[in-house]
Amino acid sequence: MIIYKTTNNINGKIYIGQDRNNNPSYYGSGKKLLRAIKKYGKENFTKEILEECFNEDHLNEREVFWIFYYNSRDRNIGTIYRDWE
């Protein structure tokens, strides 16, 4: 189980997410993220593992930590509730 950061290398926007299976080809599943990947191409995104977690409670807690650490809810930095484009 990991917390990851997906970065749009074109505009610098980030997405913080969690992956219980640590799938290297999984960049996130949010509609806005998937739309941005379709628009810019997956080759223009980078996925970075931020932390490994060992249970779901820790995974959920650390995802919130990293979202606030990177301030990814700020529309100028990342996305949770807004469009990446």
BELPEPE-V586930 format. One record per residue. N is the residue number from 1. SS is DSSP state (2 for helix, 1 for strand, 0 for the rest). Layout:
{{N & SS} {N & SS}}
//
This chain:
{{1 & 0} {2 & 1} {3 & 1} {4 & 1} {5 & 1} {6 & 1} {7 & 1} {8 & 1} {9 & 0} {10 & 0} {11 & 0} {12 & 0} {13 & 0} {14 & 1} {15 & 1} {16 & 1} {17 & 1} {18 & 1} {19 & 1} {20 & 0} {21 & 0} {22 & 0} {23 & 0} {24 & 0} {25 & 0} {26 & 0} {27 & 0} {28 & 0} {29 & 0} {30 & 0} {31 & 2} {32 & 2} {33 & 2} {34 & 2} {35 & 2} {36 & 2} {37 & 2} {38 & 2} {39 & 2} {40 & 2} {41 & 0} {42 & 2} {43 & 2} {44 & 2} {45 & 1} {46 & 1} {47 & 1} {48 & 1} {49 & 1} {50 & 1} {51 & 1} {52 & 1} {53 & 0} {54 & 0} {55 & 0} {56 & 2} {57 & 2} {58 & 2} {59 & 2} {60 & 2} {61 & 2} {62 & 2} {63 & 2} {64 & 2} {65 & 2} {66 & 2} {67 & 2} {68 & 2} {69 & 2} {70 & 2} {71 & 0} {72 & 0} {73 & 0} {74 & 0} {75 & 0} {76 & 0} {77 & 0} {78 & 1} {79 & 0} {80 & 0} {81 & 0} {82 & 0} {83 & 0} {84 & 0} {85 & 0}}
//
